[in-house]
Amino acid sequence: MNRGRPPKGTGHVDGLEGPEDLKRRLKVVLETIVGNVSVPDACCELGVSESRLHEMRREALVGALQALLPKPSGRPAKPPAATSKEQELLARIEELEVDLQAALVRTELALAMPHLFRAKKKPRRYRKGTADGDGT
């Protein structure tokens, strides 16, 4: 006497999320593994060659194996909190990066529009009482 629910077999694929055509392909590949469908029949149903069917079956099994690899339990550890000195250094780095960006922008502006950055000549002042301003 068998207890519990009857096995679904390839019906488990129906409960998965994904495109229907991919689910159908997975079902056919699984049925070839179980032996419910012959390889030539599966090739005919999927419209692929025998070598492609064997390749698909191998890819499905490799993917299943990768999914079953053990993973670390629990949540990932949080990185340790930065000390006050580290926070100061990070703030200083950020400040220096802003200064660097400003300097780069100033340089680009100076290269693109040099007329804006030329020093203006001071007007020449003449001394009173002389025509040429040399005081003689």
C-alpha positions in Angstrom: 0.0 0.0 0.0 1.4 3.3 -1.1 0.8 6.3 1.2 1.0 10.0 0.3 0.5 11.8 -2.9 1.0 10.0 -6.2 4.2 11.1 -8.0 3.8 13.8 -10.6 6.8 12.8 -12.7 7.4 15.4 -15.3 4.3 17.2 -14.2 6.5 19.1 -11.7 7.7 21.1 -14.7 4.1 22.5 -15.1 4.5 24.3 -11.7 7.6 26.2 -12.8 7.6 29.7 -14.0 8.7 30.2 -17.6 7.8 30.1 -21.2 5.6 27.1 -22.2 7.9 26.1 -25.1 10.8 25.8 -22.7 8.8 23.8 -20.2 7.7 21.4 -23.0 11.4 20.9 -24.0 12.4 20.2 -20.4 9.6 17.7 -20.1 10.7 15.9 -23.2 14.3 15.8 -22.1 13.3 14.5 -18.7 11.1 11.8 -20.3 14.1 10.6 -22.3 16.1 10.4 -19.1 13.4 8.3 -17.3 12.9 6.2 -20.4 9.3 7.1 -21.2 10.2 8.5 -24.6 12.8 7.2 -27.0 15.5 9.5 -28.3 14.3 9.4 -31.9 10.8 10.2 -30.8 12.0 13.1 -28.7 14.1 14.4 -31.6 11.1 14.3 -33.8 8.9 16.0 -31.3 11.4 18.8 -30.6 12.6 19.1 -34.2 16.3 18.7 -33.3 19.0 16.3 -34.2 20.1 13.5 -31.9 23.4 15.2 -31.1 21.5 18.4 -30.1 19.2 16.4 -27.9 22.1 14.8 -26.1 23.6 18.3 -25.7 20.4 19.7 -24.3 20.1 16.8 -21.9 23.7 17.3 -20.7 23.1 21.1 -20.2 19.9 20.4 -18.2 21.7 17.9 -15.9 24.7 20.3 -15.4 22.3 23.1 -14.5 20.5 20.8 -12.1 23.8 19.8 -10.5 24.9 23.4 -10.2 21.6 24.3 -8.5 22.1 21.6 -5.9 25.6 22.7 -4.8 25.7 23.5 -1.1 25.4 27.2 -0.2 26.5 28.8 3.0 23.7 28.9 5.5 22.3 32.0 7.1 22.7 35.6 6.0 25.9 36.9 4.6 28.1 38.5 7.2 28.0 42.3 7.3 31.3 44.1 6.6 32.8 45.5 9.7 31.8 49.1 10.5 34.5 51.7 9.6 36.3 53.3 12.4 36.2 57.0 12.9 39.6 57.4 11.4 38.6 55.5 8.3 35.4 57.6 8.1 37.5 60.8 8.3 39.8 59.5 5.5 36.9 58.5 3.3 35.4 62.0 3.8 38.7 63.5 2.9 39.0 61.3 -0.2 35.5 62.4 -1.3 36.5 66.1 -0.7 39.6 65.7 -2.8 37.8 64.0 -5.6 35.3 66.9 -5.7 38.3 69.3 -5.8 39.9 67.3 -8.6 36.7 67.4 -10.7 36.5 71.2 -10.2 40.1 71.6 -11.3 39.5 69.4 -14.4 36.5 71.5 -15.3 38.5 74.7 -14.9 41.3 73.3 -17.0 38.8 72.3 -19.8 37.2 75.7 -19.7 40.6 77.4 -19.9 41.5 75.4 -22.9 38.2 75.8 -24.6 37.8 79.5 -23.9 41.1 81.1 -23.1 39.9 84.6 -23.6 37.8 84.3 -20.4 40.9 83.5 -18.3 43.4 86.1 -19.6 44.5 88.6 -17.0 43.2 92.1 -17.8 45.9 94.7 -18.2 45.7 97.5 -15.7 45.3 100.9 -17.3 48.5 102.8 -17.3 48.5 105.8 -14.9 50.3 109.0 -15.9 51.7 111.4 -13.4 50.3 114.9 -13.4 52.3 117.6 -15.1 54.0 115.5 -17.7 52.9 114.5 -21.2 54.5 111.1 -21.3 54.2 110.2 -17.6 57.9 109.8 -16.9 58.0 112.9 -14.6 60.7 114.8 -16.4 
